[in-house]
């Protein structure tokens, strides 16, 4: 007997390579093999299969010598009878020792010529064998348990066995159809070519024992090469009793297999995850953009003062609201309204042209206010002083200026300098802090301003009443109460709702936030369509994967794997795929956000919005991606778990 060990990617490839090295045909009935190591796949490498191939050299049978001597006649006498009786008893004992053990299947010879159904099977198979090149073949039939076996012996019978018995099984199936289409009881017919069944059964029984031992030892299932139904039956009988007892590492093993399957099809996995990646990235960027817009809007309103009320008073007929009355309202409701300031606009009027030296500043905001206004607008005095109560009482021609005018017109030293508004000169007594950080953006902003005593502005512009006020609330959370109180007071004075209008900056901010949030929700919904498409892609690819791995599923179930094991395997694989897509989408979302923060200011210097993804949006996007994987992967996983193991193993 010759033998050789060989390693290859699969068991079949190793056997084929060893047969070629030994110079024998793989289908030769004298060729057998033993699997020493099964192919296993780690995360990033594959351990090849290792087999031992054996070739049995057929022994030449010596023809029995036929004696030509006439048979010897033995005479039985009284003296020889005991000896002959002893020999007969010894023969009976020997036959009893060789008799089959009760319970074992005994082969009972059958007469083919006496059974027309067996004869029909032989007549059907004979021309097929002739076409396949089998020579000098003969048929014998035996009854083995409930099965009827047609045994074939002859020359060049390797073609009848085929690759691991597939051809023999196919011919056996066809012969069984021929027999059972005829009248009579059902016959479980099998075909045995040159004792292939017994020889193969021994090899597979040893293989099944090793499989069962490995399953028990590791508590894990693994992939096997496809086998024909006969071989699967042997494996199932020998191993299914002990398989399926999952160990403590089953969860880890399921996750490891999911990573393996994802990694083994990198391009297909990436294309499957593309919808999830784009969807998660879009959700993160859009939500980050919404957060940036909300923050920018809040900062803008904070600069104006979100704790303020803007009051417009037009009066009604002869009824008006004097400045002193507005101060009285503030004092009566000091728990809601901390301070109030008249605001008389001087910009855009003929008497309100600002001129410093020889330069005119047409975009500067000039207003008459009282001593509380700068505090209401969150200004800080960085040089000099602010407006004071005596400035109002004495109609002094003094002013405070913003950072832009101080820097551009006075070179940073504006206190004590003089500016001209119309024909009147005003002395600068204070400089306000900058609100706009970019110096190039200060012109026309809140830093380009001049604030004067309101009484002085009323005298210079010949105004008898103030129609605009700014009130500062004591508590921003009581904005609605403060607004209602102010409206009630003005209503009691003017006796009509048409003579005034009160609104708060916090209301404007809230309305703007609602509009921004609505836009963000719509855009996020549109971006979520990509997640839905990604989920459909995962379902599609998992259905393809189930179809491709039908044999693997059949083998796992034949080895005792339960539905929940198969279900969890494919659900975990789908969730892993979508989770990886979610992680890549988060990374891509951060990259796009950082790129947008750099590109947007380059496009327009007036854009003061930063894309800032929030932790909540990241968690929600990742959770949705995993949920989509589980949701859309459940149907293919359920389909895989419900596969009939026999049909799955027969799948080609």
C-alpha positions in Angstrom: 0.0 0.0 0.0 1.3 3.5 -0.9 0.4 6.7 0.9 1.2 10.4 0.8 0.3 13.5 2.9 -0.7 16.6 1.1 -1.9 20.1 2.0 -4.1 22.4 0.0 -6.7 25.1 0.3 -9.6 22.5 0.4 -9.7 18.8 1.2 -10.7 17.9 -2.4 -7.8 19.9 -3.8 -5.4 18.2 -1.4 -6.7 14.7 -2.4 -6.5 15.5 -6.1 -3.0 16.8 -5.8 -1.9 13.7 -3.8 -3.5 11.4 -6.4 -1.7 13.1 -9.2 1.6 12.8 -7.3 1.0 9.1 -6.8 0.0 8.6 -10.4 -3.5 7.2 -9.7 -7.0 8.2 -10.7 -9.0 10.0 -8.0 -12.0 7.8 -8.8 -10.1 4.6 -8.5 -11.9 2.3 -6.0 -8.5 1.5 -4.4 -7.9 5.1 -3.5 -8.9 6.2 0.0 -8.0 9.2 2.1 -8.0 10.4 5.7 -8.5 14.1 6.7 -5.7 15.0 9.1 -6.6 18.7 9.4 -9.7 20.5 8.2 -9.3 23.9 6.5 -10.0 26.7 9.0 -10.2 30.4 8.4 -8.9 32.9 10.8 -9.6 36.6 10.6 -6.8 37.5 8.2 -5.4 34.1 7.1 -6.5 30.6 6.1 -5.0 27.4 7.4 -5.0 24.8 4.6 -6.4 21.3 4.7 -4.1 18.3 5.3 -5.0 14.8 4.1 -3.4 11.3 4.0 -4.1 9.5 0.7 -3.7 5.7 0.6 -3.6 3.5 -2.5 -4.2 -0.2 -2.0 -2.4 -2.4 -4.5 -4.8 -5.1 -5.7 -3.6 -8.6 -5.1 -3.8 -11.1 -7.9 -6.1 -13.9 -7.1 -4.7 -17.3 -7.7 -7.1 -19.6 -9.5 -8.3 -22.4 -7.3 -6.8 -25.7 -8.1 -9.4 -28.1 -9.2 -8.7 -31.7 -8.3 -9.2 -34.2 -11.0 -9.1 -37.0 -8.6 -12.3 -38.8 -7.9 -14.0 -38.1 -4.7 -12.9 -40.3 -1.9 -15.6 -42.5 -0.4 -15.4 -42.8 3.3 -17.0 -45.7 4.9 -18.7 -45.2 8.2 -18.2 -48.0 10.7 -18.8 -48.3 14.3 -15.2 -47.4 15.0 -15.1 -44.3 12.8 -18.5 -42.9 13.7 -17.4 -41.0 16.9 -14.6 -39.3 15.0 -16.9 -38.2 12.2 -19.5 -37.0 14.7 -16.7 -35.0 16.4 -15.8 -33.3 13.1 -19.4 -32.4 12.4 -19.8 -30.9 15.8 -16.6 -28.8 15.4 -17.9 -27.6 12.0 -21.2 -26.6 13.6 -19.4 -24.7 16.3 -17.3 -22.8 13.7 -20.4 -21.9 11.7 -22.0 -20.6 14.9 -19.0 -18.4 15.7 -19.1 -17.0 12.2 -22.9 -16.3 12.3 -24.0 -12.7 12.4 -24.7 -11.0 15.8 -28.4 -10.5 16.5 -29.4 -7.0 15.5 -26.9 -6.6 12.7 -28.1 -6.4 9.1 -27.6 -9.7 7.3 -27.2 -9.8 3.5 -29.7 -12.3 2.0 -29.0 -13.2 -1.6 -31.8 -12.5 -4.1 -32.4 -14.0 -7.5 -32.5 -11.2 -10.2 -34.0 -13.4 -12.8 -36.9 -14.3 -10.5 -37.8 -10.7 -9.8 -39.0 -8.7 -12.9 -38.5 -5.4 -11.2 -34.8 -6.1 -10.4 -34.4 -7.4 -14.0 -35.8 -4.1 -15.3 -33.3 -2.2 -13.3 -30.5 -4.4 -14.6 -31.7 -3.9 -18.2 -31.8 -0.2 -17.7 -28.3 0.1 -16.2 -26.6 -2.3 -18.7 -26.5 0.0 -21.7 -25.4 2.9 -19.5 -22.5 0.9 -18.1 -21.5 0.0 -21.7 -21.5 3.6 -22.7 -19.4 4.5 -19.7 -16.7 2.0 -20.7 -17.2 -0.6 -17.9 -16.2 -4.1 -19.1 -17.0 -7.6 -18.0 -19.5 -6.5 -15.4 -22.0 -8.7 -13.5 -24.9 -7.9 -11.2 -25.8 -9.6 -8.0 -28.6 -8.6 -5.6 -28.9 -8.9 -1.8 -31.5 -7.9 0.7 -29.8 -5.9 3.5 -32.3 -4.9 6.2 -35.1 -3.0 4.5 -32.9 -2.1 1.5 -32.3 -4.0 -1.7 -28.7 -3.5 -3.0 -27.6 -4.2 -6.5 -23.9 -5.1 -6.4 -21.8 -4.6 -9.5 -18.4 -6.1 -10.2 -16.2 -5.7 -13.3 -13.4 -3.9 -14.8 -12.8 -0.1 -15.2 -15.5 0.8 -12.7 -14.0 4.0 -11.5 -16.3 6.0 -13.8 -19.4 4.5 -12.0 -18.2 6.0 -8.7 -17.4 9.5 -9.9 -16.3 12.2 -7.6 -16.9 11.0 -4.1 -19.8 8.7 -5.2 -22.0 11.2 -7.0 -22.3 9.2 -10.2 -23.1 6.0 -8.2 -25.8 7.8 -6.2 -27.3 9.3 -9.4 -27.4 5.9 -11.1 -28.9 4.4 -7.9 -31.6 7.0 -7.9 -32.5 6.4 -11.6 -32.6 2.7 -11.1 -34.9 3.2 -8.0 -37.3 5.2 -10.2 -37.4 2.4 -12.8 -38.2 -0.2 -10.2 -40.8 1.7 -8.3 -42.7 2.8 -11.4 -43.6 -0.8 -11.9 -46.4 -2.5 -10.0 -45.6 -3.8 -6.5 -44.6 -2.6 -3.1 -42.0 0.2 -2.7 -38.4 -1.0 -3.0 -35.6 0.9 -1.3 -33.0 0.2 -4.0 -29.3 1.0 -3.7 -26.3 0.5 -5.9 -22.9 -0.7 -4.7 -20.0 -0.7 -7.1 -17.1 -3.0 -6.1 -17.8 -2.7 -2.4 -17.5 1.1 -2.5 -20.2 1.5 0.1 -18.6 -0.5 2.8 -15.2 1.0 2.2 -16.5 4.6 2.0 -18.7 4.0 5.1 -15.6 3.1 7.2 -13.8 6.3 6.0 -16.8 8.5 6.7 -17.4 6.9 10.1 -13.9 7.8 11.2 -14.4 11.3 9.8 -17.7 11.7 11.6 -16.1 10.7 14.9 -13.4 13.4 14.5 -16.0 16.0 13.6 -18.1 15.1 16.6 -15.0 15.2 18.9 -14.1 18.6 17.5 -17.6 20.0 17.9 -17.8 18.8 21.5 -14.3 20.2 22.3 -14.7 23.6 20.8 -18.4 24.1 21.1 -18.3 25.8 17.7 -19.6 24.9 14.2 -17.4 25.2 11.2 -17.6 24.9 7.4 -17.3 21.5 5.6 -17.1 20.7 2.0 -20.3 19.6 0.3 -21.0 15.9 0.3 -23.5 13.6 -1.5 -26.6 12.5 0.3 -25.2 9.1 1.3 -22.1 10.6 2.9 -24.2 13.3 4.7 -26.4 10.5 6.1 -23.3 8.8 7.6 -22.0 12.1 9.0 -25.3 13.0 10.4 -25.8 9.6 12.1 -22.4 9.6 13.7 -22.1 13.3 14.7 -25.5 14.8 15.1 -26.0 13.2 18.6 -23.1 15.2 20.0 -23.1 18.3 17.9 -25.0 21.5 18.7 -23.9 21.8 22.3 -22.7 25.3 22.1 -19.9 26.3 24.4 -19.2 29.5 26.3 -17.5 31.0 23.2 -20.5 30.7 20.9 -21.3 34.4 21.0 -17.6 35.2 20.2 -17.5 32.6 17.5 -20.7 33.9 15.9 -19.2 37.4 15.8 -15.9 36.1 14.6 -17.6 34.2 11.7 -19.5 37.4 10.8 -16.3 39.4 10.6 -14.8 36.6 8.5 -17.6 36.6 6.0 -17.6 40.4 5.8 -13.8 40.4 5.3 -13.8 37.7 2.7 -16.0 39.8 0.4 -14.5 43.2 0.9 -15.7 44.9 -2.3 -19.2 43.5 -2.1 -19.4 44.4 1.6 -18.2 48.0 0.9 -20.8 48.5 -1.8 -23.5 47.1 0.5 -22.4 49.5 3.2 -22.3 52.5 0.9 -25.9 53.5 1.5 -25.4 53.3 5.2 -22.2 55.2 5.1 -23.7 58.0 3.0 -26.9 58.1 5.1 -25.0 58.3 8.4 -22.6 60.9 7.1 -25.4 63.0 5.7 -27.4 62.9 9.0 -24.3 63.9 11.0 -23.4 66.7 8.7 -27.0 68.1 8.4 -27.6 67.9 12.2 -24.2 69.5 12.7 -25.0 72.2 10.3 -28.3 72.8 12.1 -26.5 73.0 15.4 -24.1 75.5 13.9 -26.9 77.6 12.5 -28.8 77.6 15.8 -25.6 78.5 17.7 -24.9 81.3 15.3 -28.4 82.6 15.6 -28.4 82.5 19.4 -25.0 84.3 19.4 -26.4 87.0 17.2 -29.5 87.5 19.3 -27.4 87.4 22.5 -25.3 90.2 21.1 -28.5 92.2 20.7 -29.8 91.0 24.1 -32.2 88.1 24.4 -33.4 89.5 27.7 -34.9 92.6 26.1 -38.3 93.8 25.0 -38.6 96.1 21.9 -41.6 98.5 22.3 -43.0 100.6 19.5 -45.5 103.3 20.6 -47.3 105.3 17.9 -50.1 106.7 20.1 -53.7 106.9 19.2 -55.3 110.2 18.4 -54.2 112.6 21.0 -53.2 109.9 23.5 -49.5 109.2 23.8 -47.1 107.6 26.2 -44.6 110.1 27.7 -41.1 108.9 28.7 -41.9 109.5 32.3 -44.9 107.1 32.1 -42.6 104.4 30.7 -40.2 104.8 33.6 -43.2 104.6 36.0 -44.3 101.3 34.4 -40.8 100.0 34.9 -40.8 101.0 38.6 -44.2 99.4 39.2 -43.2 96.1 37.8 -39.6 96.0 38.8 -39.9 92.2 39.5 -40.4 91.7 35.7 -38.8 94.8 34.1 -35.4 95.8 35.3 -34.9 99.0 33.2 -36.2 100.8 30.2 -34.5 103.2 27.8 -35.9 105.5 25.1 -34.3 105.0 21.7 -34.4 108.0 19.2 -32.9 107.1 15.8 -30.8 109.9 14.2 -29.4 107.9 11.3 -30.5 108.7 7.7 -31.7 112.2 8.6 -30.4 115.4 7.2 -29.3 116.5 10.6 -27.7 113.2 11.3 -24.7 113.0 9.0 -21.6 111.8 10.9 -18.4 113.5 10.0 -15.0 113.0 11.7 -12.3 115.2 10.4 -12.9 115.3 6.6 -14.4 111.8 6.4 -18.1 111.1 6.4 -19.5 107.8 7.8 -22.8 107.2 6.2 -23.3 103.7 7.6 -22.9 104.4 11.2 -25.8 103.8 13.6 -26.6 107.0 15.6 -29.2 106.8 18.4 -30.3 108.8 21.4 -30.5 106.6 24.5 -30.3 106.8 28.2 -27.7 105.6 30.7 -29.1 102.0 30.8 -29.0 101.2 27.1 -25.4 100.0 26.8 -26.0 97.5 29.6 -29.1 96.2 27.9 -27.2 95.6 24.7 -24.3 93.8 26.6 -21.8 96.5 25.8 -18.7 97.0 28.0 -17.0 100.4 28.5 -13.3 99.8 27.6 -12.3 103.5 27.6 -13.7 106.6 29.4 -17.2 106.4 30.8 -20.7 105.7 29.7 -23.6 108.1 29.4 -24.9 109.3 32.8 -28.2 110.6 34.1 -27.0 114.2 34.3 -26.2 114.0 30.6 -29.9 113.6 29.9 -30.9 116.3 32.4 -28.6 118.9 31.0 -28.9 117.9 27.3 -25.2 117.6 27.0 -23.5 117.2 23.7 -21.5 114.1 24.6 -21.4 110.6 23.1 -19.9 107.1 23.4 -18.6 105.4 20.2 -18.1 101.8 19.0 -14.8 100.0 18.5 -14.9 100.5 14.7 -15.0 104.3 14.9 -12.5 104.4 17.7 -10.0 102.3 15.7 -10.6 103.7 12.2 -11.3 107.4 12.9 -9.3 108.0 16.0 -6.6 105.4 15.8 -7.7 103.8 19.1 -7.6 107.0 21.1 -11.1 108.4 20.7 -11.8 109.5 24.3 -11.7 113.3 24.5 -11.9 113.7 20.7 -14.6 115.6 18.9 -17.0 114.4 16.1 -19.6 116.3 14.1 -23.2 115.3 13.5 -24.8 117.7 11.1 -23.9 121.1 12.4 -23.4 120.1 16.0 -20.2 118.9 17.7 -20.1 116.2 20.2 -17.3 115.2 22.6 -16.4 111.5 22.9 -16.5 110.4 26.6 -16.3 106.6 26.2 -15.5 103.7 23.9 -17.5 100.5 23.8 -16.1 97.0 23.5 -16.0 95.2 20.1 -18.8 92.7 19.4 -17.5 91.6 16.0 -14.2 89.8 16.2 -13.2 90.2 12.5 -12.1 93.9 12.0 -13.0 93.7 8.3 -16.6 93.0 9.2 -17.2 95.8 11.7 -18.3 98.5 9.3 -22.1 98.9 9.5 -22.3 96.4 12.4 -23.0 97.0 16.1 -19.4 98.3 16.5 -20.0 101.1 14.0 -22.2 103.2 16.3 -22.6 106.5 18.2 -24.8 106.7 21.2 -25.9 110.2 22.5 -28.3 111.4 25.3 -31.8 110.9 24.0 -32.9 114.4 25.2 -30.1 116.0 23.2 -31.2 114.1 20.1 -34.9 115.1 20.6 -33.9 118.7 20.9 -31.7 118.7 17.8 -34.3 116.8 15.7 -37.2 118.8 17.1 -39.1 115.7 18.3 -41.7 116.0 21.0 -42.2 112.3 21.8 -40.4 109.0 21.8 -41.9 106.2 19.7 -39.3 103.5 20.4 -38.2 101.9 23.7 -36.0 99.0 24.8 -36.8 97.3 28.1 -34.6 94.9 29.9 -36.3 92.0 31.7 -35.4 91.0 35.3 -35.5 87.3 34.3 -35.4 86.0 30.8 -37.5 83.0 31.8 -40.4 85.4 32.6 -40.3 87.0 29.1 -44.0 86.1 28.4 -45.1 87.6 31.7 -43.1 90.8 31.2 -44.5 91.2 27.7 -48.1 90.7 28.8 -47.6 93.2 31.6 -46.2 95.8 29.3 -49.1 95.3 26.8 -51.6 95.6 29.6 -50.1 98.9 30.8 -50.0 100.4 27.3 -53.5 99.2 26.7 -54.7 101.0 29.8 -53.1 104.2 28.6 -53.9 104.2 24.9 -57.3 102.3 25.2 -56.6 100.4 21.9 -54.3 97.7 20.6 -53.5 99.7 17.5 -51.3 102.2 19.2 -48.4 100.0 20.3 -46.5 96.8 19.5 -44.3 94.8 21.9 -42.0 91.9 21.0 -39.1 90.1 22.7 -35.8 89.0 21.2 -36.3 85.5 22.8 -39.5 85.1 20.8 -37.7 85.9 17.6 -35.0 83.5 18.6 -37.5 80.8 19.4 -39.3 81.3 16.1 -36.0 81.2 14.2 -35.0 78.0 16.0 -38.4 76.5 15.0 -37.8 77.3 11.4 -34.2 76.0 11.5 -35.3 72.8 13.2 -38.1 72.3 10.7 -35.6 72.6 7.9 -33.2 70.3 9.6 -35.9 67.6 10.2 -36.9 67.8 6.5 -33.2 67.5 5.4 -32.6 64.7 7.9 -35.6 62.8 6.6 -34.3 63.2 3.0 -30.9 61.9 4.2 -32.5 59.0 6.0 -33.8 57.7 2.7 -30.2 56.8 2.0 -30.3 54.7 5.2 -33.4 53.0 4.0 -31.7 52.3 0.7 -28.7 50.9 2.6 -31.0 48.7 4.6 -32.6 47.3 1.4 -29.1 46.7 0.0 -28.2 44.8 3.2 -31.3 42.7 2.8 -30.5 42.0 -0.8 -26.9 41.0 -0.2 -27.9 38.8 2.8 -30.5 37.0 0.6 -27.7 36.4 -1.9 -25.4 35.2 0.9 -28.1 32.8 2.1 -28.4 31.4 -1.4 -24.6 31.1 -1.8 -24.2 29.4 1.5 -27.2 27.0 1.3 -24.9 23.9 1.5 -23.0 25.4 4.5 -26.4 25.9 6.2 -27.4 22.4 5.4 -24.2 20.9 6.8 -24.5 23.0 10.0 -28.1 21.9 10.5 -27.1 18.3 9.7 -24.5 18.6 12.5 -27.2 19.6 14.9 -27.2 23.4 14.7 -30.6 24.8 15.8 -32.6 27.5 14.1 -31.7 30.1 16.6 -28.0 29.5 16.0 -28.4 30.0 12.2 -30.7 32.9 12.8 -28.2 34.6 15.2 -25.3 34.0 12.8 -26.9 35.8 9.9 -28.5 38.6 12.0 -25.1 39.3 13.6 -23.5 39.3 10.2 -26.1 41.9 8.9 -25.8 44.0 12.1 -22.0 43.8 11.8 -22.1 45.0 8.2 -24.4 47.9 9.0 -22.4 48.8 12.2 -19.2 49.0 10.2 -21.0 51.2 7.7 -22.2 53.4 10.6 -18.6 53.7 11.9 -17.3 54.6 8.5 -20.2 57.1 8.1 -19.4 58.7 11.4 -15.7 59.1 10.5 -16.7 60.5 7.0 -19.2 62.8 8.7 -16.5 64.3 10.9 -14.1 64.7 7.9 -16.8 66.5 5.9 -17.7 68.7 8.8 -14.1 69.8 9.3 -13.7 70.4 5.6 -16.9 72.5 5.5 -15.7 74.6 8.4 -12.6 75.4 6.4 -14.3 75.9 3.0 -17.4 77.9 4.0 -15.4 81.0 5.1 -13.4 80.8 1.9 -16.6 81.0 -0.2 -18.0 84.0 1.7 -16.5 85.9 4.6 -20.0 86.8 5.8 -20.8 83.2 6.7 -20.3 82.7 10.4 -21.7 79.1 10.7 -19.7 76.2 12.0 -20.7 72.6 11.3 -20.6 71.0 14.8 -21.8 67.4 15.1 -23.3 66.5 18.4 -22.7 63.4 20.5 -26.4 62.6 20.5 -26.7 62.8 16.7 -23.7 60.4 16.4 -25.2 57.9 18.9 -28.6 58.1 17.2 -27.1 57.7 13.7 -25.0 54.7 14.8 -28.0 53.1 16.6 -30.2 53.6 13.6 -27.6 52.0 11.3 -27.3 48.9 13.6 -31.1 48.7 13.9 -31.5 48.8 10.2 -29.0 46.0 9.9 -30.9 43.9 12.4 -34.3 44.8 10.9 -33.4 44.2 7.2 -31.2 41.2 8.1 -33.9 39.4 10.0 -35.9 38.2 7.0 -32.9 36.6 5.2 -31.7 35.1 8.6 -35.1 33.7 9.2 -35.2 32.2 5.7 -31.8 30.6 6.3 -32.8 29.2 9.7 -36.0 27.6 8.2 -34.1 25.8 5.4 -34.8 22.1 5.2 -31.4 20.5 5.8 -32.0 17.8 3.2 -33.0 20.3 0.5 -30.1 22.6 1.5 -27.6 19.8 1.2 -29.0 18.9 -2.2 -28.7 22.5 -3.4 -26.4 22.7 -6.4 
